[in-house]
Amino acid sequence: MDGALKIVPLGMAGDELSCDFKSVSRAGDVVTWRGSCGFPEKSRDATVVAALHGEVLSVRINGNGIGSYQRCRPGSGVPG
């Protein structure tokens, strides 16, 4: 698994990533956000797709995989 990724309704942040979203949609276990991502690079337009497979969340930005993350219990910060 990769590092930690914090997801909020219209944002996402990790060790080397920060995203601000203008829209979000969901189809089953797949969520798509549209907005911009950057850090440390300059923010650029981005489409972020996260797909949940069991307890593993796979994340892609503009079609490029950035990693897989173990899902935590809501509000705990602890994998569960």
CORPE-V840123 format. One record per pair of residues at least 4 apart in sequence whose C-alpha atoms are under 8 Angstrom apart, sorted by the first residue. I is the first residue (numbers start at 1). J is the second residue. Records with the same first field share a line. If there is no record, write none. Layout:
I = J / J
This chain:
1 = 67 / 68 / 69 / 70
2 = 67 / 68 / 69
3 = 14 / 15 / 69
4 = 14 / 15 / 69
5 = 12 / 13 / 14 / 15 / 69
6 = 12 / 13 / 14
7 = 11 / 12 / 13
8 = 12
9 = 24
10 = 20 / 21 / 22 / 23 / 24 / 33
11 = 18 / 19 / 20 / 21
12 = 17 / 18 / 19 / 20
13 = 17 / 18 / 19
14 = 18
16 = 39 / 40
17 = 37 / 38 / 39 / 40
18 = 37 / 38 / 39
19 = 35 / 36 / 37 / 38 / 43
20 = 35 / 36 / 37
21 = 33 / 34 / 35 / 36
22 = 33 / 34 / 35
23 = 33 / 34 / 35
24 = 31 / 32 / 33 / 34
25 = 31 / 32 / 33
26 = 30 / 31 / 32
27 = 31
29 = 51 / 52 / 53
30 = 49 / 50 / 51 / 52
31 = 49 / 50 / 51
32 = 47 / 48 / 49 / 50
33 = 47 / 48 / 49
34 = 45 / 46 / 47 / 48
35 = 45 / 46 / 47
36 = 43 / 44 / 45 / 46 / 47
37 = 42 / 43 / 44 / 45 / 46
38 = 42 / 43 / 44
39 = 43
46 = 61 / 62
47 = 61 / 62
48 = 59 / 60 / 61 / 62 / 63
49 = 59 / 60 / 61
50 = 57 / 58 / 59 / 60
51 = 57 / 58 / 59
52 = 56 / 57 / 58
53 = 57 / 58
55 = 70 / 71 / 80
56 = 68 / 69 / 70 / 71
57 = 68 / 69 / 70 / 71
58 = 65 / 66 / 67 / 68 / 69
59 = 65 / 66 / 67 / 68
60 = 64 / 65 / 66 / 67
61 = 65 / 66
70 = 79
71 = 79 / 80
72 = 76 / 77 / 78 / 79 / 80
73 = 77 / 78 / 79 / 80
